[in-house]
Amino acid sequence: MAPSPAPAAETVQAALAAWDALLGAPRVQRDAATLARYASSTGSCGTRPLAVLRPATTAEVAGVVRVAGRHGLPLYPLSTGRNWGYGDACAVGDGQVIVDLGSMNRIVEVDAELAYAVIEPGVTQQQLSRHLLEHRLPLWMDCTGAGPDTSLVGNILERGFGHSPYGNRYANVAGMQVVLADGDIVETGFGHYPQAKAARLFPYGLGPHLDGLFTQSNLGIVTQLGLWLMPQTACVNHFICRLELHGRVGAVVDALRPLRLDGTLRSIVHVGNDLRVLSGGGVFPRELADGQAPLSAAVRLALRQAAGVGAWTVSGALYGSRAQVAAARGALRRALAAVGERPQFLDEGKLALGDRLARLLGGAAGRRLRAKVELGRALFEMNRGVPNGRFLAGAYWRRRGGLPPGFPAGANPALDNCGLLWVSPVLPLRGADLLAVYALAEPIFARHRFDLFATFSMINERSLGGVLTVAYDKEDADEVARAKACYQQLFDAVMTAGYIPYRVGLQSMDRLDNGDDAYWRTVARLKAALDPAGILAPGRYQGRG
């Protein structure tokens, strides 16, 4: 995005004075340390904000927007600023005013009978999970592997996905509260009828369904939404299938597709290559690799054998009554047996047995088994809506200092100087397409000398969401340049091949428009109608206008 002309100093001072009066000076920050923190990015493309505002209520957000409109200053809202790999806490361009909604962290309502919550943008995965546990509510939320301190609303508005049967997260939203660019406050769905009984139960409301306009957009600031929760089930089993040969993954995906389509597999199923699994448990083995990247085939094989990891790992969870889970286990076994593979199932009893056995074994064998048990427990927690930061380890793969002390507590890849870029294509739920995307990506990563981490997740019954990771050393200028080049070539390649990403990083916001594209012209018309002065997040998901 081309930089906007810098506003006049007197304009900035007048706006800051107005925000000081509205929020109080401590919640209007422009000191160098704060601005530098918000400019930190895993993508080496950080942008420096003009100031950081911290409203605590929807009314304050509306007031912030009105001041911005009067003075013509651009705002960039964020929930908690942990959009790892896609922009972190940075705005699209320099000189935008960050509106940090992290102080808006109220769990407004939880209805245990009808299984929903109403939350603000600052509510984190850990906060809602603990609320459900502490109040002994028979409900689970869906969570992602991005860490306990990430915002639920922020991820949902990016149309992110998690792990459970409610993992297609945006599909489980009912009703939003949105502040528009003129300060008007809109309740979507039935929410604008004060007497509505089903505002959080029937998402579409009456008339045009507006909610989608406020996801992956810059048309408004979402300050509240209703989120459906999953009733706890009597039984949960986690399954893992280890594939020794790369070429087998296509047949396995095709074998599982009917089970995803018919509802046997209700959770999101993840298919990760060896490096994706290995990077979740450690960092780049510089000594073993003699400092050379990417890992050689021999070193990669040795790491796989030591960790008991295959070329690909397929994993997911089964939910329901004991009889339902038993039936699903049988269907899964039969489907995989037909292509020569066999799943392993984990439950709490097996994990407890593994823990006891690890203590009895002791030594290196005991440590290896204990590590597997700990991974199994983390997966079980994720399946039941308890976030675990250990899955952020992949962001630290090329970081020279490795994992920080106390990891994963307080992990922040942007502030920890991690290099991380994600390209996230969506493809048909077919093995041939997975192999095609992998074959497209592999030579690009090799050309730029990076390890290819790849995960393909069955995000709904008919599509795979890919995450192809460029992890790099931010302290090596040459590696930074190669990472950016690798990302750009990969992004262009998947777009050209028709595997369009489901979300993009800041560095790709200006590459979404095909040129003569009626879709983006329509988005521009909406932007002109709702935000004619371009106050809200200029450059974010708006094409070329």
C-alpha positions as CSV (number, residue, x, y, z in Angstrom):
1,M,0.0,0.0,0.0
2,A,1.3,3.4,-0.9
3,P,2.0,5.6,2.1
4,S,-0.6,8.3,2.8
5,P,0.5,11.9,3.2
6,A,1.5,12.7,6.8
7,P,-1.1,14.7,8.6
8,A,-0.3,18.2,9.8
9,A,1.2,18.3,13.3
10,E,-1.6,20.6,14.6
11,T,-4.2,18.1,13.3
12,V,-2.5,15.3,15.2
13,Q,-2.2,17.3,18.4
14,A,-5.9,18.3,18.2
15,A,-7.0,14.7,17.8
16,L,-4.7,13.5,20.6
17,A,-6.1,16.2,22.9
18,A,-9.6,15.1,22.1
19,W,-8.8,11.4,22.7
20,D,-7.1,12.4,26.0
21,A,-10.3,14.1,27.1
22,L,-12.4,11.1,26.0
23,L,-10.3,8.2,27.4
24,G,-7.9,9.8,29.8
25,A,-4.2,10.4,29.0
26,P,-3.0,7.0,30.3
27,R,-5.1,5.3,27.6
28,V,-3.7,7.4,24.8
29,Q,-0.1,6.2,24.3
30,R,2.5,7.7,22.0
31,D,5.8,7.0,23.8
32,A,8.6,5.4,21.7
33,A,8.6,2.1,23.6
34,T,4.9,1.5,23.0
35,L,5.1,2.4,19.4
36,A,8.1,0.1,18.9
37,R,6.2,-2.7,20.6
38,Y,3.3,-2.4,18.2
39,A,5.6,-2.2,15.2
40,S,7.2,-5.6,16.1
41,S,6.3,-8.3,13.6
42,T,7.1,-11.9,12.8
43,G,7.0,-10.8,9.1
44,S,9.9,-8.3,9.1
45,C,7.4,-5.8,7.6
46,G,6.3,-4.0,10.7
47,T,4.6,-0.6,10.4
48,R,4.9,2.1,13.0
49,P,1.7,3.6,14.4
50,L,1.1,7.2,15.1
51,A,-0.4,6.4,18.6
52,V,-2.2,3.6,20.5
53,L,-5.7,4.1,21.9
54,R,-7.2,1.8,24.5
55,P,-11.0,2.2,24.7
56,A,-12.8,0.1,27.3
57,T,-16.5,0.3,26.1
58,T,-18.4,0.4,22.9
59,A,-19.4,4.0,23.6
60,E,-15.7,4.9,23.9
61,V,-15.0,3.2,20.6
62,A,-17.7,5.2,18.9
63,G,-16.2,8.4,20.4
64,V,-12.7,7.4,19.2
65,V,-14.1,7.0,15.7
66,R,-15.9,10.3,15.7
67,V,-12.7,12.1,16.7
68,A,-10.8,10.4,13.9
69,G,-13.5,11.4,11.4
70,R,-13.4,15.0,12.4
71,H,-9.6,15.1,12.0
72,G,-9.1,12.8,9.1
73,L,-6.8,10.3,10.9
74,P,-6.8,6.6,10.0
75,L,-7.6,4.0,12.7
76,Y,-6.5,0.4,12.8
77,P,-8.5,-1.7,15.3
78,L,-7.1,-4.9,16.7
79,S,-8.4,-7.3,19.4
80,T,-5.2,-8.4,21.3
81,G,-2.6,-8.0,18.5
82,R,-1.6,-11.6,18.2
83,N,-2.2,-12.3,14.6
84,W,0.9,-14.3,14.3
85,G,2.3,-14.8,10.8
86,Y,-0.2,-12.4,9.2
87,G,0.7,-9.1,10.7
88,D,0.7,-9.4,14.5
89,A,-0.2,-6.1,16.0
90,C,0.7,-3.9,13.0
91,A,-1.5,-1.8,10.8
92,V,-1.3,-2.1,7.0
93,G,0.6,1.1,6.7
94,D,2.7,3.5,8.8
95,G,1.1,6.4,10.6
96,Q,-2.2,4.7,11.5
97,V,-3.6,5.0,15.0
98,I,-4.0,1.6,16.7
99,V,-7.2,1.0,18.5
100,D,-6.4,-1.8,20.9
101,L,-9.6,-3.4,22.1
102,G,-7.8,-5.7,24.6
103,S,-9.3,-3.8,27.5
104,M,-12.8,-4.7,26.3
105,N,-12.6,-8.2,27.8
106,R,-16.0,-8.8,29.3
107,I,-17.7,-12.2,29.0
108,V,-21.1,-10.5,28.8
109,E,-23.2,-13.6,29.0
110,V,-23.0,-17.4,29.0
111,D,-26.2,-19.4,28.5
112,A,-25.6,-23.0,29.6
113,E,-29.0,-24.2,28.4
114,L,-28.8,-23.0,24.9
115,A,-25.0,-23.2,24.7
116,Y,-23.7,-19.8,23.7
117,A,-21.6,-16.9,25.0
118,V,-21.5,-13.2,24.3
119,I,-18.0,-11.8,24.4
120,E,-16.0,-8.7,23.7
121,P,-12.8,-8.5,21.5
122,G,-10.4,-8.7,24.4
123,V,-11.7,-12.0,25.7
124,T,-8.9,-14.5,25.2
125,Q,-9.1,-18.2,24.6
126,Q,-7.8,-18.9,28.1
127,Q,-10.2,-16.5,29.7
128,L,-13.3,-18.1,28.2
129,S,-12.0,-21.6,28.8
130,R,-11.3,-20.8,32.5
131,H,-14.7,-19.2,32.9
132,L,-16.4,-22.4,31.7
133,L,-14.3,-24.6,33.9
134,E,-14.5,-22.4,37.0
135,H,-18.3,-22.2,36.7
136,R,-18.5,-25.9,36.0
137,L,-20.6,-25.3,32.9
138,P,-21.0,-28.4,30.7
139,L,-19.7,-26.6,27.6
140,W,-16.6,-26.5,25.5
141,M,-15.3,-23.7,23.3
142,D,-13.4,-24.3,20.2
143,C,-9.7,-23.2,20.4
144,T,-6.7,-22.8,18.1
145,G,-3.1,-23.6,18.6
146,A,-2.1,-19.9,18.5
147,G,-1.8,-19.7,22.3
148,P,-3.9,-19.0,25.4
149,D,-3.6,-15.2,25.1
150,T,-5.0,-14.8,21.6
151,S,-8.4,-13.2,21.1
152,L,-11.4,-15.3,20.1
153,V,-13.1,-12.4,18.3
154,G,-9.9,-11.4,16.4
155,N,-9.5,-14.9,15.0
156,I,-13.1,-15.3,14.2
157,L,-13.1,-12.0,12.2
158,E,-10.2,-13.4,10.2
159,R,-12.3,-16.5,9.6
160,G,-9.8,-18.7,11.4
161,F,-10.4,-22.3,12.3
162,G,-9.7,-24.6,15.3
163,H,-10.0,-28.3,16.1
164,S,-13.4,-29.4,17.4
165,P,-16.7,-30.0,15.7
166,Y,-17.2,-26.2,16.1
167,G,-13.8,-25.5,14.5
168,N,-15.3,-23.7,11.5
169,R,-15.6,-20.8,14.0
170,Y,-17.4,-18.1,12.0
171,A,-20.2,-20.6,11.2
172,N,-20.9,-20.5,14.9
173,V,-21.4,-16.8,15.3
174,A,-24.9,-15.3,16.0
175,G,-25.2,-11.6,16.2
176,M,-22.5,-8.8,16.2
177,Q,-22.3,-5.3,17.6
178,V,-20.4,-3.1,15.3
179,V,-19.3,0.6,15.4
180,L,-19.3,2.2,12.0
181,A,-17.0,4.9,10.7
182,D,-19.5,7.7,11.6
183,G,-19.8,6.3,15.2
184,D,-23.2,4.7,14.6
185,I,-23.6,1.4,16.5
186,V,-25.2,-1.5,14.6
187,E,-26.6,-4.7,16.1
188,T,-26.8,-7.4,13.4
189,G,-29.2,-10.3,13.1
190,F,-32.2,-9.9,15.4
191,G,-30.1,-7.9,17.8
192,H,-31.5,-4.5,16.8
193,Y,-35.0,-5.5,18.0
194,P,-34.8,-5.0,21.8
195,Q,-37.5,-7.6,22.4
196,A,-35.9,-10.3,20.3
197,K,-35.8,-13.7,22.1
198,A,-33.5,-15.5,19.5
199,A,-30.9,-12.8,18.9
200,R,-28.0,-15.3,19.8
201,L,-29.8,-18.4,18.4
202,F,-30.7,-17.6,14.8
203,P,-27.8,-15.8,13.1
204,Y,-29.5,-14.5,10.0
205,G,-32.1,-12.1,11.5
206,L,-34.5,-10.4,9.1
207,G,-33.4,-8.8,5.9
208,P,-29.9,-8.8,4.5
209,H,-27.4,-10.8,6.5
210,L,-24.7,-8.2,7.3
211,D,-22.3,-10.1,9.6
212,G,-20.0,-11.3,6.8
213,L,-19.3,-7.7,5.8
214,F,-17.4,-7.2,9.0
215,T,-15.1,-10.2,8.7
216,Q,-11.8,-9.7,6.7
217,S,-12.8,-6.1,6.0
218,N,-12.4,-2.5,7.1
219,L,-16.1,-1.6,7.2
220,G,-16.6,-1.4,10.9
221,I,-15.2,-2.2,14.4
222,V,-16.8,-5.3,16.0
223,T,-17.2,-4.7,19.7
224,Q,-19.2,-7.8,20.7
225,L,-20.5,-11.0,19.2
226,G,-22.4,-14.1,20.1
227,L,-20.5,-17.4,19.9
228,W,-22.1,-20.9,20.0
229,L,-20.4,-23.3,22.4
230,M,-20.3,-27.1,22.2
231,P,-22.1,-29.2,24.7
232,Q,-19.7,-31.6,26.4
233,T,-19.8,-35.1,25.2
234,A,-19.5,-38.3,27.3
235,C,-16.6,-39.6,25.4
236,V,-13.6,-38.1,23.4
237,N,-11.0,-40.1,21.6
238,H,-8.0,-38.6,19.8
239,F,-6.8,-40.5,16.7
240,I,-3.4,-40.4,15.0
241,C,-2.3,-42.1,11.8
242,R,1.4,-42.1,11.0
243,L,2.2,-42.4,7.3
244,E,5.8,-43.6,6.5
245,L,5.7,-42.7,2.8
246,H,5.0,-39.2,1.4
247,G,3.0,-40.6,-1.5
248,R,0.5,-42.3,0.8
249,V,-1.1,-39.1,2.0
250,G,-3.2,-38.6,-1.1
251,A,-5.0,-42.0,-0.7
252,V,-5.5,-41.4,3.0
253,V,-7.2,-38.0,2.4
254,D,-9.5,-39.6,-0.2
255,A,-10.3,-42.4,2.2
256,L,-11.3,-40.0,5.0
257,R,-13.3,-37.6,2.8
258,P,-16.5,-39.8,2.9
259,L,-16.3,-39.9,6.7
260,R,-16.0,-36.1,6.8
261,L,-19.0,-35.7,4.4
262,D,-21.3,-38.1,6.2
263,G,-20.5,-36.7,9.7
264,T,-18.5,-39.6,11.1
265,L,-15.6,-37.2,11.4
266,R,-17.1,-34.1,13.0
267,S,-13.9,-32.5,14.1
268,I,-11.4,-30.7,11.9
269,V,-8.8,-33.3,10.8
270,H,-5.2,-32.1,10.5
271,V,-2.7,-33.6,8.1
272,G,0.8,-32.4,8.9
273,N,4.1,-33.2,7.3
274,D,7.1,-34.4,9.3
275,L,8.7,-31.0,9.7
276,R,5.4,-29.5,10.9
277,V,5.2,-32.1,13.7
278,L,8.9,-31.9,14.6
279,S,8.8,-28.1,14.7
280,G,6.1,-28.4,17.3
281,G,8.5,-30.0,19.7
282,G,11.8,-28.3,19.2
283,V,13.8,-25.8,17.2
284,F,16.2,-26.1,14.3
285,P,19.0,-28.5,15.3
286,R,21.9,-26.3,14.3
287,E,24.6,-28.6,15.6
288,L,23.1,-31.8,14.1
289,A,22.6,-30.0,10.8
290,D,26.1,-28.4,10.9
291,G,24.4,-25.1,10.6
292,Q,23.1,-25.8,7.1
293,A,19.5,-25.1,6.2
294,P,17.3,-26.6,5.0
295,L,17.7,-29.9,6.8
296,S,19.3,-32.6,4.7
297,A,17.3,-35.7,3.9
298,A,19.5,-37.7,6.2
299,V,19.2,-35.4,9.1
300,R,15.4,-35.1,8.6
301,L,15.1,-38.9,8.5
302,A,17.1,-39.3,11.7
303,L,14.9,-36.7,13.5
304,R,11.8,-38.6,12.3
305,Q,13.1,-41.9,13.5
306,A,14.1,-40.5,16.9
307,A,10.8,-38.8,17.4
308,G,8.7,-41.7,16.0
309,V,7.2,-39.4,13.4
310,G,6.2,-40.4,9.9
311,A,6.4,-38.5,6.6
312,W,2.9,-37.3,7.4
313,T,0.7,-37.4,10.5
314,V,-3.1,-37.4,10.4
315,S,-4.9,-36.5,13.5
316,G,-8.3,-35.5,14.8
317,A,-10.8,-36.3,17.5
318,L,-14.0,-38.4,17.8
319,Y,-16.9,-37.1,20.0
320,G,-20.2,-38.5,21.3
321,S,-21.5,-41.2,23.5
322,R,-19.3,-44.2,24.1
323,A,-21.3,-46.1,21.5
324,Q,-21.1,-43.3,19.0
325,V,-17.3,-43.0,19.4
326,A,-16.9,-46.8,19.2
327,A,-18.9,-46.8,15.9
328,A,-16.7,-43.9,14.6
329,R,-13.5,-45.8,15.5
330,G,-14.8,-48.8,13.6
331,A,-15.6,-46.7,10.5
332,L,-12.2,-45.0,10.7
333,R,-10.3,-48.3,11.0
334,R,-12.2,-49.7,8.0
335,A,-11.6,-46.6,5.8
336,L,-7.8,-46.6,6.6
337,A,-7.4,-50.3,6.3
338,A,-8.7,-50.1,2.7
339,V,-5.6,-48.0,1.8
340,G,-3.2,-50.0,4.0
341,E,-3.0,-47.7,7.0
342,R,-4.0,-48.1,10.6
343,P,-5.0,-45.4,13.2
344,Q,-4.0,-45.3,16.8
345,F,-6.5,-44.1,19.4
346,L,-5.8,-42.2,22.6
347,D,-8.1,-41.8,25.6
348,E,-7.5,-40.7,29.1
349,G,-6.9,-44.2,30.3
350,K,-4.1,-44.8,27.8
351,L,-2.5,-41.5,28.7
352,A,-2.5,-42.4,32.4
353,L,-1.0,-45.8,31.6
354,G,1.7,-44.2,29.4
355,D,2.6,-41.8,32.3
356,R,3.0,-44.7,34.7
357,L,5.1,-46.6,32.2
358,A,7.4,-43.6,31.5
359,R,8.1,-43.4,35.3
360,L,8.9,-47.1,35.4
361,L,11.2,-47.0,32.4
362,G,13.2,-43.9,33.4
363,G,16.2,-42.8,31.4
364,A,16.0,-41.8,27.7
365,A,13.2,-44.3,26.9
366,G,11.1,-42.9,29.8
367,R,11.7,-39.3,28.6
368,R,10.7,-40.1,25.1
369,L,7.5,-41.7,26.3
370,R,6.7,-38.9,28.7
371,A,7.1,-36.4,25.8
372,K,4.5,-38.3,23.8
373,V,2.2,-38.5,26.8
374,E,2.5,-34.7,27.3
375,L,1.8,-34.1,23.6
376,G,-1.3,-36.4,23.9
377,R,-2.5,-34.5,26.9
378,A,-2.1,-31.2,25.1
379,L,-4.1,-32.5,22.2
380,F,-6.8,-33.7,24.5
381,E,-7.0,-30.2,26.1
382,M,-7.3,-28.6,22.7
383,N,-10.0,-31.0,21.7
384,R,-12.0,-29.9,24.8
385,G,-11.4,-26.2,24.4
386,V,-8.4,-25.7,26.8
387,P,-5.8,-23.7,24.9
388,N,-2.1,-24.8,25.1
389,G,0.8,-22.6,24.0
390,R,3.1,-25.5,23.2
391,F,1.9,-25.5,19.6
392,L,3.5,-22.1,19.1
393,A,6.9,-23.7,19.2
394,G,7.0,-23.9,15.4
395,A,7.2,-20.1,15.3
396,Y,10.6,-20.3,17.1
397,W,12.2,-22.9,14.6
398,R,14.9,-20.6,13.3
399,R,15.1,-18.2,16.3
400,R,18.8,-18.2,17.4
401,G,17.9,-18.2,21.0
402,G,15.6,-21.1,20.6
403,L,12.6,-21.3,22.9
404,P,12.5,-18.5,25.5
405,P,12.8,-19.4,29.2
406,G,9.5,-20.6,30.7
407,F,8.0,-21.3,27.2
408,P,5.1,-21.5,26.5
409,A,4.1,-19.1,29.3
410,G,3.8,-15.6,27.9
411,A,5.1,-16.6,24.5
412,N,4.9,-13.7,22.0
413,P,6.7,-14.6,18.7
414,A,6.6,-11.0,17.5
415,L,8.3,-9.6,20.6
416,D,10.6,-12.6,20.8
417,N,12.0,-11.7,17.3
418,C,10.7,-14.8,15.5
419,G,10.5,-14.9,11.8
420,L,7.3,-16.4,10.5
421,L,5.3,-16.0,7.3
422,W,2.2,-18.1,6.4
423,V,0.6,-18.8,3.1
424,S,-2.8,-20.4,3.5
425,P,-4.4,-21.8,0.4
426,V,-7.7,-23.4,0.3
427,L,-8.1,-26.5,-1.9
428,P,-10.6,-29.2,-2.7
429,L,-10.7,-32.0,-0.2
430,R,-8.9,-34.4,-2.5
431,G,-5.6,-36.2,-2.2
432,A,-4.5,-35.1,-5.7
433,D,-4.9,-31.5,-4.8
434,L,-2.9,-31.8,-1.6
435,L,-0.1,-33.5,-3.4
436,A,-0.3,-30.8,-6.2
437,V,0.0,-27.9,-3.7
438,Y,2.9,-29.7,-1.9
439,A,4.6,-30.3,-5.3
440,L,4.2,-26.7,-6.2
441,A,5.6,-25.4,-2.8
442,E,8.5,-27.9,-2.4
443,P,10.8,-26.5,-5.1
444,I,10.1,-22.9,-4.1
445,F,11.2,-23.7,-0.5
446,A,14.3,-25.6,-1.8
447,R,15.2,-22.7,-4.1
448,H,15.2,-20.3,-1.2
449,R,16.7,-22.8,1.2
450,F,14.0,-23.1,3.8
451,D,12.4,-26.1,5.5
452,L,8.8,-26.6,4.4
453,F,6.3,-27.0,7.2
454,A,2.9,-28.0,5.8
455,T,-0.4,-28.6,7.4
456,F,-3.6,-29.3,5.5
457,S,-6.8,-29.3,7.6
458,M,-10.2,-30.5,6.7
459,I,-11.8,-27.2,7.6
460,N,-15.2,-28.3,6.4
461,E,-16.8,-31.3,4.7
462,R,-15.4,-30.3,1.2
463,S,-12.2,-28.3,1.5
464,L,-8.7,-28.4,2.9
465,G,-7.2,-25.3,4.5
466,G,-3.4,-25.3,4.0
467,V,-0.9,-23.5,6.1
468,L,2.6,-23.4,4.5
469,T,5.1,-21.9,6.8
470,V,8.2,-19.9,6.1
471,A,10.2,-19.9,9.3
472,Y,13.4,-17.8,9.2
473,D,16.1,-16.1,11.3
474,K,15.3,-12.4,11.7
475,E,18.9,-11.7,12.7
476,D,20.3,-12.8,9.3
477,A,19.7,-10.1,6.7
478,D,20.2,-12.5,3.8
479,E,17.8,-15.0,5.3
480,V,15.2,-12.2,5.8
481,A,15.5,-11.3,2.2
482,R,15.2,-14.9,1.1
483,A,12.2,-15.4,3.3
484,K,10.3,-12.5,1.7
485,A,11.2,-13.7,-1.7
486,C,10.1,-17.3,-0.9
487,Y,6.8,-16.0,0.5
488,Q,6.1,-13.8,-2.5
489,Q,6.9,-16.5,-5.0
490,L,4.8,-19.1,-3.1
491,F,1.9,-16.6,-2.7
492,D,1.9,-15.8,-6.5
493,A,2.2,-19.6,-7.3
494,V,-0.8,-20.7,-5.3
495,M,-2.9,-17.8,-6.6
496,T,-2.0,-18.6,-10.2
497,A,-2.8,-22.2,-9.7
498,G,-6.3,-21.4,-8.4
499,Y,-5.6,-22.3,-4.7
500,I,-6.6,-18.9,-3.3
501,P,-5.6,-18.3,0.4
502,Y,-8.4,-18.1,3.0
503,R,-6.6,-15.2,4.7
504,V,-3.5,-13.1,4.0
505,G,-0.8,-11.1,5.7
506,L,-0.4,-7.4,5.6
507,Q,2.3,-7.7,2.8
508,S,-0.3,-9.2,0.5
509,M,-3.3,-6.9,1.0
510,D,-2.6,-5.1,-2.2
511,R,-2.2,-8.3,-4.3
512,L,-5.8,-9.5,-3.9
513,D,-7.4,-7.6,-6.8
514,N,-7.4,-9.2,-10.2
515,G,-7.5,-5.8,-11.8
516,D,-10.9,-5.7,-13.6
517,D,-12.7,-7.5,-10.7
518,A,-16.4,-6.7,-10.1
519,Y,-16.1,-8.3,-6.6
520,W,-13.5,-5.8,-5.4
521,R,-15.3,-3.0,-7.1
522,T,-18.4,-3.9,-5.1
523,V,-16.3,-3.9,-1.9
524,A,-15.1,-0.4,-2.9
525,R,-18.7,0.8,-3.3
526,L,-19.5,-0.6,0.2
527,K,-16.4,1.1,1.6
528,A,-17.4,4.4,0.0
529,A,-20.9,4.2,1.4
530,L,-20.0,3.2,5.0
531,D,-16.6,5.0,5.3
532,P,-16.3,7.7,2.7
533,A,-13.3,9.3,4.3
534,G,-11.4,6.0,4.5
535,I,-10.9,6.3,8.3
536,L,-11.1,2.6,9.2
537,A,-8.0,0.4,8.5
538,P,-7.2,1.8,5.0
539,G,-5.7,-0.9,2.8
540,R,-7.1,-3.8,4.7
541,Y,-8.9,-6.3,2.5
542,Q,-10.2,-3.7,0.1
543,G,-8.5,-4.5,-3.2
544,R,-7.4,-1.5,-5.3
545,G,-10.7,0.3,-5.1
